[in-house]
Amino acid sequence: MRARLLLVAAAWGLGLAPLLAAQDSKIVGGSGGTRYLIRCPVGSIVTGLRISSGAWIDRITPFCAQVKDVLTGSWDWNKNYPVGGAGKEHLGNTTRDYKCAQREVLKGFRGTAGNYVNSLILQCYTLGRSWGTWSFESRALAKAGGSGGTSFDTQRCGGAMPAVGIQGRAGAFVDAFGLVCEYILPIAPTPKSPVQGAWIRDNPRPTFYWSGGAHEKSLTICLNRTTGAPCSAPGTLQFQLTDLLSNSWTPAENLPYLGNPVYWSLNACNDNGCRVRGSYFNYTP
């Protein structure tokens, strides 16, 4: 794998946290029923709801899709499936799927509510890089539910966050409803070799290996003397990798002697933040 040597820059160190702490939508409806919280699997977003309704919303189930392309914000149409559910089916209900299109995500909703959620109009927002709703372009789906209750304004996820789950209260019906929202952060690969604590002798260009990782837009190997030190630490060597599909990297030039031990970390980043995993080895070129 090729890599580009970077100068030590504070920007990498600042990327360890998401752009914004999770900001769920407001929960609307009544206070009856039992609390429910249904989250999509890690790395998935809410792309719609399966709703059973009559005079009000009887049962609700989120559709979760696995995120796919970090550059365009697309998700996998073949991995778009219902997860869990809240409320109950009743005789005479109408059950319908309300789904966003590819490269859209459920982010907002409006409708009517009283003691129960009477109706919902879901809003799908256009996704961009790293699955953020950067443009705030939206599209309303058809109304689900009845005509009773009091109208409430549009409720939505904060910032550019997509919905990753639903929450509220439910029993025989859906008493209250809201969205669980957060950014999709990268998953850093796990360092495999050099094995932690190993000695590297007479090899100024050791090959580094790792496994796993997902949702990253960039991947950087950092070398320094302090275990757990960020890439922004003085004296750190940074190598930005150009092939994100590979699981190994060999330096194009001899590594300088840093002393012992040498801490190496894999820094996976996208537009929402960074995640880091590291290990150490002893090095005598």
C-alpha positions in Angstrom: 0.0 0.0 0.0 1.2 3.5 -0.8 1.1 6.2 1.7 1.8 9.9 1.9 3.9 11.3 4.7 2.1 14.1 6.5 3.4 16.9 8.6 2.2 16.8 12.2 -1.1 18.7 12.2 -3.4 19.5 15.0 -6.5 18.9 12.8 -6.1 15.1 13.2 -6.0 15.4 17.0 -9.2 17.5 17.0 -11.1 14.8 15.1 -11.5 12.4 17.9 -15.0 13.5 18.8 -18.1 13.7 16.7 -19.1 17.1 15.2 -22.0 17.3 17.6 -23.3 15.3 20.5 -26.3 13.2 19.7 -29.5 15.3 19.4 -32.6 13.2 19.3 -35.9 14.6 18.0 -38.6 15.7 20.5 -40.9 12.9 21.6 -44.6 13.7 20.9 -47.8 12.1 22.3 -49.2 10.9 25.6 -47.7 9.6 28.8 -49.3 6.2 28.8 -47.8 2.8 27.9 -44.3 1.5 28.4 -41.1 3.1 27.2 -39.6 1.6 24.1 -36.2 2.2 22.4 -35.4 0.5 19.1 -32.0 1.1 17.6 -30.7 0.0 14.3 -27.6 -2.2 14.3 -24.2 -0.3 14.4 -23.5 1.2 11.0 -27.2 1.3 10.0 -29.7 4.2 9.6 -33.5 4.4 9.6 -34.9 4.5 6.0 -38.6 4.3 6.8 -41.3 2.8 9.0 -43.9 0.0 8.8 -47.0 1.5 10.3 -50.3 -0.2 11.3 -53.0 2.3 11.9 -56.7 3.0 12.3 -58.0 6.0 14.2 -54.5 6.4 15.5 -51.1 4.6 15.2 -51.4 1.0 16.5 -47.9 -0.4 15.8 -44.7 1.0 14.4 -41.5 -0.7 13.2 -38.4 0.9 11.8 -36.6 -0.2 8.6 -32.9 -0.2 9.0 -30.4 -0.1 6.1 -26.6 -0.8 6.3 -24.6 2.3 5.2 -22.5 1.7 2.1 -20.6 4.5 0.3 -18.9 7.1 2.6 -18.3 9.5 -0.3 -21.9 9.6 -1.6 -23.8 8.6 1.6 -25.6 5.7 -0.1 -26.9 2.6 1.7 -27.3 -1.0 0.8 -30.8 -1.6 -0.7 -30.4 -5.3 -0.2 -29.8 -4.8 3.5 -32.9 -2.8 4.3 -35.0 -4.7 6.8 -37.6 -4.1 9.6 -36.2 -4.3 13.2 -38.3 -4.8 16.3 -41.6 -2.9 16.8 -43.7 -1.1 19.3 -47.5 -1.3 19.9 -49.9 -4.0 18.8 -51.8 -5.1 15.7 -55.6 -4.8 15.8 -58.4 -6.2 13.7 -59.2 -3.7 10.9 -55.8 -2.1 10.9 -54.2 -0.9 7.7 -50.5 -1.8 7.5 -48.3 0.0 5.1 -44.6 0.6 4.5 -43.4 4.2 4.3 -39.9 4.2 2.9 -37.4 6.8 1.9 -35.6 6.5 -1.5 -31.9 5.5 -1.9 -29.6 8.2 -0.5 -32.3 9.4 1.7 -32.9 8.9 5.4 -35.7 9.4 7.9 -34.8 12.6 9.8 -38.1 14.4 10.7 -41.8 14.0 11.1 -45.0 15.9 11.8 -48.6 14.9 12.5 -51.2 14.9 15.2 -51.3 13.5 18.7 -53.2 13.5 22.0 -53.2 10.6 24.4 -51.9 8.6 21.5 -50.1 9.4 18.3 -53.0 9.8 15.8 -51.1 10.4 12.6 -47.6 10.8 11.2 -46.1 12.4 8.0 -42.5 11.2 7.7 -39.9 13.4 6.2 -37.0 11.9 4.2 -33.8 14.0 3.9 -31.1 13.8 1.2 -27.9 12.1 2.4 -24.4 13.4 1.5 -20.9 12.3 2.3 -20.4 10.3 5.5 -24.2 9.9 5.7 -24.8 13.4 6.9 -27.9 15.5 5.8 -25.7 18.4 4.9 -28.1 20.0 2.3 -31.3 19.6 4.4 -33.2 18.8 1.2 -36.3 16.9 2.3 -39.4 15.1 0.9 -42.6 14.3 2.8 -44.2 10.8 2.5 -47.9 10.1 2.6 -49.9 10.5 5.8 -50.3 7.5 8.1 -53.1 7.2 10.7 -56.4 9.0 11.5 -57.7 12.5 11.6 -57.9 13.1 15.4 -55.5 14.7 17.8 -53.8 18.1 17.9 -51.3 19.1 15.2 -47.6 19.4 16.1 -44.8 21.1 14.3 -42.1 19.2 12.4 -39.7 17.4 14.8 -36.3 16.4 13.5 -32.8 15.2 14.3 -30.3 17.9 15.3 -27.4 19.1 13.1 -26.8 16.9 10.0 -27.6 13.7 11.9 -29.6 10.9 10.4 -32.1 8.8 12.5 -30.6 5.5 13.8 -33.6 4.4 15.8 -37.0 5.2 17.3 -38.2 5.7 20.8 -41.3 6.7 22.8 -44.1 4.9 24.7 -46.5 2.2 23.7 -48.9 -0.4 24.9 -52.0 -1.5 23.0 -51.3 1.6 20.8 -48.4 3.9 20.1 -48.7 6.5 22.9 -45.7 8.6 22.0 -43.0 8.7 19.2 -39.6 10.2 18.5 -36.4 9.6 16.6 -33.0 8.5 18.0 -30.3 10.4 16.1 -26.5 10.4 15.8 -23.7 10.6 13.3 -22.2 7.5 11.8 -18.6 7.4 13.0 -15.8 5.3 11.5 -14.7 2.0 13.1 -10.9 1.9 13.3 -9.1 -1.3 12.2 -7.5 -3.5 14.8 -3.6 -3.6 14.7 -2.3 -7.2 14.1 1.4 -6.9 13.3 3.9 -6.0 14.5 2.5 -8.0 17.4 2.3 -5.9 20.6 5.6 -5.9 22.4 7.5 -7.6 19.5 11.1 -6.7 18.6 11.8 -5.5 15.0 15.5 -5.9 14.2 17.5 -5.2 11.1 14.4 -4.2 9.1 14.0 -0.4 8.6 10.9 -1.0 6.5 8.6 -3.3 8.5 5.2 -4.2 7.1 2.2 -3.3 9.2 -0.9 -5.4 9.2 -4.5 -4.9 10.5 -8.0 -6.2 10.3 -11.6 -4.9 10.3 -12.6 -1.3 10.2 -15.5 0.4 8.4 -17.1 3.7 7.4 -13.8 5.6 7.1 -13.0 8.3 4.5 -9.4 8.4 5.4 -6.9 6.1 7.2 -3.6 7.3 8.7 -0.8 5.4 10.5 0.9 7.5 13.2 4.2 6.6 14.9 5.4 8.2 18.1 7.1 7.3 21.4 4.2 7.7 23.8 1.5 5.0 24.2 -1.9 6.5 23.5 -0.5 9.8 22.2 -2.6 11.5 19.5 -1.3 12.1 16.0 -1.0 15.8 16.9 1.7 15.1 19.5 5.1 16.7 18.7 7.5 14.4 16.8 4.8 12.1 15.4 5.3 10.6 12.0 2.0 10.5 10.0 1.4 8.4 6.9 -1.9 8.9 5.1 -2.8 5.7 3.3 -4.1 5.9 -0.3 -5.6 2.4 -0.6 -8.4 2.0 2.0 -9.2 -1.6 0.8 -5.8 -3.0 1.7 -5.0 -4.4 5.2 -1.2 -3.9 5.1 1.3 -1.2 4.5 5.1 -1.2 4.0 7.0 2.2 4.2 8.4 3.4 0.9 11.5 4.7 2.8 13.4 3.6 5.9 11.8 4.6 9.1 14.0 6.8 11.3 15.0 5.3 14.6 12.5 6.6 17.2 13.7 4.7 20.3 11.8 2.1 22.2 9.0 1.4 22.5 7.3 2.7 19.3 3.6 3.3 19.5 1.7 2.9 16.2 -2.0 3.7 15.7 -4.5 3.4 13.0 -6.6 6.6 12.7 -9.9 6.2 10.8 -11.8 9.4 10.0 -14.8 10.6 8.1 -16.7 13.9 8.1 -18.2 13.1 11.5 -15.0 12.4 13.5 -12.3 9.9 14.0 -11.7 6.6 15.9 -8.3 5.3 16.8 -6.8 1.9 17.8 -3.1 1.4 18.5 -0.4 -1.0 19.6 3.4 -0.8 20.2 6.6 -2.6 19.3 10.3 -2.3 19.9 12.4 -1.2 17.0 16.1 -1.6 16.2 16.7 -1.0 12.5 
